[in-house]
Amino acid sequence: MTNHIIIGGGVIGLTLAYGLACQNESVVVLERGAGGQGTSRAAAGMLATDIELREELHALAARSRRLYPLLARRLERETGIDCGYREQPFLLKRKGREHLFPAVGQIDPRRLTTALMYALHARSISIEEQVDVTRIEENDDFIRIESNAGIWTGRTVTVAAGRGSQALLDTAGISIATYGVKGECLAVRLAGQPLRSILFDDAVYLVPKADGRILIGATELPHDETVGVSVAGITSLLQAAERLYPPIRDAVIEEVWSGVRPQTMSGLPYIGVAASSRRIFLATGHHRHGILLAPATAEVLANTLRLIQKEEVR
């Protein structure tokens, strides 16, 4: 029996699995699709400033920002993959005021999830893909997971399946309240002098990446869980981007994509043990801040899960 089962192979689930694996805990990750290929892949990777966050998230966000450069360096040592962590100026325009931050971090989510996958495989952690979990059952001494690919048992389960978390928890009689928010983004490349600062206003953000791309995002469409990218959405982003940074009119579009992020009714993510449960844990509802909060979310949960394991061994 595995100590810890994680449902969800996005950035939060993979970061938690990596944290547990580094402490020699037995872990298995169950992913409905392919690891690291869901909404995490669609994010721009900004490590947001406190001005963009609810006050209740400031301490958790600050911890994540401190953890990110350490995590990126460790993963690069282990895998040889540069996760794209860098710090650069960040200009935020909001409600007619400008806020300039000399150095704000960012990460490349695609490189990060790839590095986490490589690091987990190197530690012999099983990432089971194309696993559609159909039921979670909590017993006194273990968790039973039913799926299209068979049955898994573990001492704990952490549900980090993004928008799919709510339906999974329903099978265990646990209720959470989330709704989907669709976001559309695009990547462009601009010849000549590169953009050196992150630009962010109420309508759009521009995030320059180390490989020369500029990520432009993102529309926010509450309760829209459709697949695909609309002409209207991309047009609105490009118009807003050109107003914010006029040279963008000469850029070449390289890619467009969309993703659906889970938002909670309170605006705060679910992190920790589920109500009325001892073995079912939650890591979902992060909305736009899943990338930012992943290391601190994983740290909080990993510490709690290890304590549970130690208590049961006694």
Secondary structure, 3 states (H helix, E strand, C coil): CEEEEEECCCHHHHHHHHHHHCCCCCEEEECCCCCCCCHHHHCCCECCCHHHCCHHHHHHHHHHHHHHHHHHHHHHHHHCCCCCCEEEEEEEEECCEEEEEEEEEECCHHHHHHHHHHHHHHCCCEEECCCCEEEEEECCCCEEEEECCEEEEEEEEEECCHHHHHHHHHCCCCCCCEEEEEEEEEEEECCCCCCCCEEECCCCEEEECCCCEEEEECCCEECCCCCCCCHHHHHHHHHHHHHHCHHHHHCEEEEEEEEEEEEECCCCCEEEECCCCCCEEEEECEHHHHHHHHHHHHHHHHHHHHHHHHHHHC
